[in-house]
Amino acid sequence: MTASGTTLAALLPLMDDLSVDLPNAERYRRLLATLRELLPCDASAILRLDGDTLVPLAVDGLSLDTLGRRFRIADHPRFAMLLASPGPTLFPADSPLPDPYDGLVAAAPRLDVHDCMGCRLETGGQAWGLLTLDALEPGRFSQDDIDTLRAFASLAAATVMAGMRMARLAHEADRERARAESFQAAANRATPRTLLGRSPAMQRLMEEIAVVAPSELAVLIRGETGTGKELVAQAVHAASARADRPLIAVNCAAFPAQLLESELFGHVRGAFSGATSDRRGKFELADRGTLFLDEVADLSLAAQAAMLRVMQSGHVQRIGSDREHHVDVRIIAASNRDLAEEVREGRCRADFFHRLSAYPIIVPNLRERGTDVLLLAGAFLEENRARHHRTGLRLSPEAQQALLDAPWPGNVRELEHTIGRAVLKASARSPGATGALTVEAGDLDLSIAPAPIPQAPTAIEGPVIGLRAAVTRFERDYILAAVRRHDGNWAAAARELGTDRANLRRSATRLGIRGTTQDTRD
């Protein structure tokens, strides 16, 4: 085969890659492999220009730690000359200019006399980066090699542009997917949920939201389970300058520790078992928008450290990648646990807590909101009216009073479930009817509501029992109350009680807590 035929055969796979969606790391690896086939050398690299610094993206023949280095152009005259030259540059073998790769070429501890050649890569008429080649044997490169590199640079630039185009398309697809998820979440409800209430406590909450929403401060939302912390996060986002950008939510308690970092920061193909392709994390999806971290107290200390770095620098590094992505994300977090107490107990980093709680907001519990319970009940009745195809749903006076008198340890979520059950029971009394329906106090069945947290008695009431029996009774009631507050979710109850779920189960068995509906859920 002629030399031109050999060159064409080497370039054909690279040209085919221009239309293929490949991870950029693989795209650049193939680029260097082809380059070294055309121009045999001992080391080659492709570097991306980032301000006044060159960042290695792929290397061949250089030590792996080269990928972690950042080369300031002002410190490396050879790189400066390559960037300033419109075409390839071949340095004399005995050039006095220091070589940036001295000590990094795998085949030689030092680069004294050697051949060094490189060229600038351009996209859109602007310098994008560099291609470099090093040969330990002086005189390895010739004028023909310079011409080959000049021609190859055009194909290399096309490869770079293909990677940028694929990355841009993937980013736009992820952004549109996030927007579609937001629209779908809104469409799943006949009427989008909003904060509702006229009580002084809710008015104070609305004022807090109005104050902090236009800012860029991180917000920490505190409140009991079921108070509507996610609705507060949505309200802050909707009133901010980022309202037209995505609000991406992550439940930090829903992922094992080893998967949560991938969910937040993304990963590259091959980073771990099952990582078959590059994947953007929630930080990148929320770029220029808002990231809502629910159950943030469940983040591990390692995840907190990684989160803190992103919040401080705005740079995200996917698992398995050495490349950083800059993101502009506002953080809103929520927790039903006191993070200051978590800091004291060593489960939360102090610096993470202070960064996260730049503006704390407390969501009032339903017991503090007075007649708001009837406003909320009306909203839930209207949702159920449409769902059950009724012309109307109303509460009897007795039912209204029962709602006002209830303790609501499960807050708004408990009220929503209570109304849903009551409508089903009321409908069962008149099957087939579609007209207006009255919900009675008995339909609410508030006797099955979760019990409030048992308090230690201030005085002994009733017959006196032994200390061991009293402790056992208190422990049993305390566990049952936690499980009921979390709608039978034993994992959530265990987190609240600061114990392992398996230990909580063993305690429940010892205390005779079995045969309940709560006992069947995790």
C-alpha positions in Angstrom: 0.0 0.0 0.0 1.3 3.5 -0.8 2.0 6.1 1.9 -1.1 8.1 0.9 -3.1 4.9 1.0 -1.8 4.1 4.5 -2.7 7.7 5.6 -6.2 7.4 4.2 -6.7 4.0 5.9 -5.7 5.5 9.3 -7.9 8.5 8.9 -11.1 6.7 7.8 -12.1 5.5 11.3 -11.6 9.0 12.7 -13.8 10.5 10.0 -16.5 7.9 10.8 -16.3 9.0 14.4 -17.5 12.5 13.5 -21.0 11.3 13.1 -21.0 9.0 16.2 -22.0 9.9 19.7 -18.9 9.1 21.8 -17.8 10.1 25.2 -15.3 12.9 24.7 -12.5 11.0 26.5 -12.9 8.1 24.0 -13.1 10.6 21.1 -9.8 12.2 22.1 -8.1 8.8 22.8 -8.9 7.7 19.3 -7.6 11.0 17.9 -4.2 10.5 19.6 -4.0 6.9 18.5 -4.5 7.9 14.9 -2.0 10.8 15.3 0.7 8.4 16.6 0.0 6.0 13.8 0.6 8.7 11.2 3.5 10.4 13.1 5.3 7.8 15.3 6.5 9.4 18.5 7.1 8.6 22.2 4.4 10.8 23.6 1.4 12.9 22.5 -1.3 15.0 24.1 -4.3 17.1 23.4 -4.9 20.1 25.7 -7.9 22.5 26.0 -7.4 26.2 26.5 -9.2 27.4 29.6 -8.4 31.1 30.1 -4.7 31.4 30.8 -4.3 27.7 31.4 -4.0 24.5 29.3 -5.9 21.5 30.6 -4.8 18.0 29.4 -7.8 16.0 28.1 -6.0 13.0 26.7 -2.4 11.7 26.8 -0.5 8.9 25.2 3.0 8.0 26.4 2.8 10.5 29.3 2.3 9.5 32.9 -1.3 9.3 34.0 -0.9 12.1 36.5 -0.4 14.5 33.6 -4.2 14.6 33.3 -4.5 16.1 36.8 -2.1 18.9 36.0 -2.9 22.5 34.8 -0.3 24.3 32.7 -0.2 28.1 33.1 0.8 29.5 29.7 2.9 32.2 31.2 5.0 29.5 32.9 5.6 27.5 29.7 7.2 29.3 26.7 6.9 26.3 24.4 3.1 26.3 24.8 3.0 30.1 24.4 4.8 29.8 21.1 2.5 27.0 19.8 -0.6 29.1 20.6 0.9 32.2 19.0 1.8 30.4 15.7 -0.9 29.9 13.0 0.7 26.6 11.9 2.7 23.7 13.3 6.0 24.5 15.1 9.0 22.1 15.3 11.4 23.1 18.1 15.1 22.4 17.6 16.3 19.3 19.3 18.7 21.3 21.5 16.2 24.1 22.2 17.0 25.9 25.5 13.3 26.4 26.3 12.1 24.1 29.1 9.8 21.3 28.1 6.5 21.2 30.1 6.6 17.4 30.0 10.1 17.0 31.5 9.8 14.0 33.8 6.4 13.1 32.5 7.3 11.0 29.5 7.0 7.4 30.5 10.0 6.2 28.5 12.4 8.8 29.8 12.9 10.4 33.3 14.3 13.6 31.7 13.9 15.4 28.4 17.2 16.8 27.4 17.9 16.6 23.7 14.7 15.5 21.8 12.3 16.4 19.1 9.2 18.4 20.0 6.5 19.4 17.7 2.9 20.8 18.1 0.2 23.0 16.6 -2.8 25.1 17.7 -6.3 23.8 17.3 -9.0 26.3 16.3 -12.8 26.3 16.4 -14.7 29.2 15.0 -11.5 31.1 14.2 -10.4 31.1 17.9 -7.7 29.0 19.6 -9.3 26.0 21.3 -6.2 24.2 22.5 -3.1 22.3 21.4 -1.8 19.0 19.9 1.7 18.1 21.0 4.2 15.4 20.0 7.5 14.4 21.6 10.1 12.0 20.2 13.2 11.0 22.3 15.3 10.5 19.2 16.6 13.8 17.8 15.8 14.3 14.1 12.7 12.0 14.2 10.4 14.7 12.7 10.9 16.1 9.2 9.3 18.8 7.0 6.9 16.1 5.7 5.8 15.5 9.2 5.1 19.2 9.7 2.9 19.1 6.6 1.1 16.0 7.8 0.4 17.6 11.2 -0.9 20.7 9.5 -3.4 18.6 7.5 -4.2 16.5 10.5 -5.0 19.6 12.6 -8.0 20.3 10.5 -9.5 16.9 11.1 -8.6 17.2 14.8 -10.5 20.5 15.0 -13.5 18.8 13.3 -13.3 16.1 15.9 -13.3 18.6 18.7 -16.2 20.5 17.2 -18.1 17.2 16.8 -17.6 16.5 20.5 -18.7 20.0 21.5 -21.8 19.6 19.3 -22.7 16.2 20.8 -22.2 17.6 24.3 -24.4 20.6 23.5 -27.1 18.4 22.1 -26.9 16.1 25.1 -27.1 19.1 27.5 -30.1 20.5 25.6 -31.8 17.1 25.7 -31.2 16.9 29.5 -32.5 20.4 30.0 -35.6 19.7 28.0 -36.1 16.4 29.9 -35.9 18.3 33.2 -38.5 20.8 31.9 -40.7 18.0 30.7 -40.5 16.4 34.2 -41.5 19.7 35.8 -44.4 20.0 33.4 -45.5 16.4 33.9 -45.4 16.9 37.7 -47.7 19.9 37.3 -50.0 18.1 34.9 -50.4 15.2 37.4 -52.6 17.4 39.5 -55.8 19.0 38.3 -54.8 22.2 40.0 -51.1 22.8 40.8 -50.5 22.9 44.6 -49.6 26.3 46.1 -49.1 27.5 49.7 -52.5 28.2 51.2 -53.3 29.9 54.5 -54.4 33.1 56.2 -53.1 32.5 59.7 -50.4 34.8 61.2 -47.9 32.0 61.1 -48.5 31.5 57.3 -48.4 35.3 56.7 -45.0 35.4 58.3 -43.9 32.5 56.1 -45.1 34.3 53.0 -43.1 37.4 54.1 -40.0 35.4 54.6 -40.3 33.9 51.1 -40.8 37.3 49.5 -37.7 38.6 51.2 -35.3 35.8 50.3 -36.6 34.7 46.9 -35.1 37.5 44.8 -31.6 36.9 46.3 -29.1 34.2 45.5 -28.7 33.0 49.1 -28.9 29.3 49.9 -32.2 28.6 51.8 -32.6 25.9 54.6 -36.3 25.0 55.1 -37.0 23.5 58.5 -40.3 21.9 59.6 -42.0 18.8 60.8 -42.8 16.0 58.4 -45.8 16.8 56.3 -45.8 20.6 56.7 -45.2 21.3 53.0 -41.5 22.1 52.8 -41.3 21.2 49.1 -44.1 23.7 48.4 -42.1 26.4 50.1 -39.1 25.5 47.9 -41.3 25.8 44.8 -42.5 29.2 46.0 -39.0 30.5 46.6 -38.0 29.3 43.1 -41.1 30.7 41.4 -40.5 34.2 42.9 -36.8 34.2 42.0 -35.0 35.5 38.9 -34.5 31.8 38.0 -38.2 31.0 37.7 -37.9 30.3 34.0 -35.1 27.8 34.6 -35.6 24.2 36.0 -36.2 23.4 39.6 -34.6 20.0 40.1 -35.5 18.0 43.2 -33.4 15.3 44.9 -34.6 13.3 47.9 -31.3 12.6 49.7 -32.9 9.8 51.7 -34.0 7.9 48.6 -30.5 6.8 47.4 -27.8 4.6 49.0 -24.7 6.6 49.8 -22.7 5.1 46.9 -25.4 6.1 44.4 -26.3 9.5 45.8 -23.0 11.1 44.6 -23.6 9.8 41.1 -27.1 11.2 41.2 -25.8 14.6 42.3 -22.6 14.9 40.3 -23.0 12.5 37.5 -20.5 9.9 36.2 -18.6 8.8 33.1 -18.8 5.5 31.4 -16.9 2.8 33.2 -16.7 4.8 36.5 -18.3 1.8 38.3 -20.2 -1.4 37.6 -23.3 -0.5 35.5 -22.0 2.9 34.3 -22.4 2.1 30.6 -22.5 5.7 29.4 -21.8 9.2 30.6 -24.5 10.7 32.7 -25.1 14.3 33.9 -25.9 14.7 37.6 -28.6 16.9 39.1 -26.2 19.8 39.5 -25.6 20.0 35.8 -29.3 19.6 35.0 -30.1 22.5 37.4 -27.5 24.8 35.8 -28.8 28.4 36.0 -31.7 27.1 37.9 -32.4 25.8 41.4 -31.5 22.5 43.1 -33.8 21.4 45.9 -32.3 18.9 48.3 -35.0 17.3 50.4 -34.1 15.3 53.5 -30.6 16.9 53.4 -29.7 15.6 56.8 -29.4 12.2 55.3 -26.3 13.2 53.3 -23.2 11.4 54.4 -20.2 13.4 55.6 -18.3 12.5 52.4 -21.2 13.8 50.3 -21.4 16.9 52.4 -17.7 17.6 51.6 -18.3 17.2 47.9 -21.4 19.3 48.0 -19.5 22.0 49.9 -16.8 22.2 47.2 -19.5 22.7 44.5 -21.3 25.4 46.5 -18.0 27.2 47.1 -16.4 27.0 43.6 -19.3 26.2 41.3 -17.3 23.3 39.8 -18.7 19.8 39.4 -16.6 16.8 38.7 -18.3 13.6 37.6 -17.4 10.4 39.2 -14.5 8.8 37.2 -13.7 12.0 35.3 -10.8 14.4 35.8 -12.7 17.2 34.0 -14.6 19.9 35.9 -17.9 21.4 34.7 -18.9 24.9 35.9 -22.5 25.3 37.1 -24.5 28.2 38.4 -27.0 26.7 40.8 -29.0 28.0 43.7 -29.4 25.6 46.6 -32.6 25.2 48.6 -32.5 22.4 51.2 -35.1 21.0 53.6 -35.0 18.9 56.7 -37.3 17.8 59.5 -34.2 17.4 61.7 -32.3 20.1 63.5 -29.1 20.4 61.6 -27.4 22.3 64.4 -28.0 19.3 66.6 -26.7 17.1 63.8 -23.5 19.1 63.9 -23.2 18.7 67.6 -23.7 14.9 67.2 -21.0 14.8 64.5 -23.4 13.8 61.8 -23.2 17.1 59.9 -20.2 19.2 59.0 -20.3 22.7 60.6 -19.0 24.4 57.5 -21.7 22.6 55.4 -24.4 23.6 57.8 -23.3 27.3 57.8 -23.1 27.4 54.0 -26.5 25.7 53.6 -28.3 27.8 56.2 -27.5 31.3 54.8 -31.2 32.0 55.1 -33.2 29.6 57.3 -37.0 29.4 57.0 -39.3 27.6 59.5 -42.5 26.1 58.2 -45.2 26.3 60.8 -46.9 23.0 61.8 -50.6 22.7 61.2 -51.4 22.9 65.0 -50.2 26.5 64.9 -52.3 27.6 61.9 -55.8 27.7 63.4 -58.6 27.9 60.8 -56.1 27.3 58.0 -57.1 23.6 58.5 -60.5 24.4 56.9 -59.0 26.2 54.0 -56.7 23.3 53.3 -59.5 20.8 53.7 -61.5 22.8 51.1 -58.7 22.5 48.6 -58.4 18.8 49.2 -62.1 18.3 48.9 -62.1 20.1 45.5 -59.3 17.8 44.3 -61.4 14.8 45.4 -64.6 16.2 43.9 -63.0 16.2 40.4 -61.4 12.8 41.0 -64.7 11.2 42.0 -66.8 13.2 39.5 -69.0 14.8 42.1 -70.9 18.1 41.6 -69.9 19.1 45.1 -68.3 18.0 48.4 -68.9 19.8 51.7 -68.1 19.3 55.3 -70.8 19.1 57.9 -70.5 21.6 60.9 -69.5 18.6 63.1 -66.8 17.6 60.6 -65.4 21.1 60.5 -65.2 21.2 64.3 -63.6 17.8 64.4 -60.9 19.0 62.0 -60.3 22.1 64.1 -60.0 20.1 67.3 -57.6 17.4 65.9 -53.9 17.6 66.9 -52.5 16.8 63.4 -49.1 15.3 64.3 -48.8 14.4 60.6 -49.6 18.0 59.6 -50.9 18.9 56.1 -50.0 15.4 54.6 -52.1 13.8 57.3 -55.0 16.1 56.6 -54.8 15.3 52.9 -55.0 11.6 53.6 -57.8 12.1 56.1 -59.9 14.0 53.6 -59.2 11.4 50.9 -60.3 8.5 53.2 -63.4 10.5 54.3 -64.6 11.1 50.8 -64.3 7.4 50.0 -66.3 6.5 53.0 -69.0 9.1 52.3 -69.2 8.0 48.7 -69.7 4.4 49.8 -72.9 5.4 51.6 -74.4 6.5 48.2 -72.9 4.3 45.5 -73.5 5.4 41.9 -74.6 8.9 42.9 -72.7 11.9 41.4 -74.4 14.8 43.1 -73.3 16.9 46.0 -72.1 14.9 49.0 -71.7 15.9 52.7 -68.7 14.5 54.6 -69.7 13.8 58.2 -67.5 13.8 61.3 -67.7 10.0 61.5 -66.3 9.7 57.9 -63.1 11.5 59.1 -62.4 8.7 61.6 -59.9 10.8 63.4 -59.5 8.1 66.0 -57.0 6.4 63.7 -54.8 9.5 63.4 -51.2 9.1 64.5 -50.7 9.8 68.1 -48.6 12.7 69.2 -45.1 12.1 70.7 -45.7 10.8 74.2 -44.4 13.2 76.9 -42.9 12.1 80.2 -45.6 12.6 82.8 -45.1 15.3 85.3 -47.0 13.3 88.0 -47.9 9.7 88.3 -51.5 9.1 87.2 -53.5 5.9 87.7 -52.2 2.8 89.3 -48.5 2.7 90.1 -46.5 0.2 88.1 -42.9 -1.0 88.4 -40.0 1.0 86.8 -39.2 -1.7 84.2 -42.8 -1.9 83.1 -43.1 1.9 82.9 -39.9 2.1 80.7 -41.2 -0.7 78.5 -44.5 1.1 78.0 -42.9 4.4 77.3 -40.5 2.8 74.7 -43.3 1.0 73.0 -45.5 4.1 72.8 -42.5 6.2 71.6 -41.7 3.8 68.7 -45.3 3.5 67.7 -45.7 7.3 67.6 -42.6 7.6 65.4 -43.8 4.9 62.9 -47.2 6.5 62.7 -45.8 10.0 62.1 -44.0 8.6 59.0 -47.1 6.8 57.7 -45.7 3.4 58.6 -42.3 4.0 57.0 -40.0 2.1 59.4 -36.8 3.4 57.7 -37.9 7.0 58.1 -38.9 6.3 61.7 -35.5 4.7 62.4 -33.7 7.8 61.0 -35.8 10.1 63.3 -35.0 7.9 66.3 -31.3 7.8 65.4 -31.1 4.0 65.1 -30.7 1.3 62.5 -33.9 0.0 60.9 -33.0 -3.6 61.8 -32.4 -2.7 65.4 -35.7 -0.8 65.5 -37.5 -4.0 64.1 -35.9 -6.1 66.8 -37.0 -3.6 69.5 -40.5 -3.7 68.1 -40.6 -7.5 68.2 -39.3 -7.5 71.8 -42.0 -5.0 72.8 -44.8 -6.9 71.1 -45.4 -4.4 68.3 -46.7 -6.6 65.5 -49.8 -7.3 63.5 -50.3 -3.6 62.6 -50.6 -2.0 59.2 -47.6 0.0 60.1 -45.6 -3.2 60.6 -45.8 -4.1 56.9 -44.1 -1.0 55.4 -40.5 0.0 54.8 
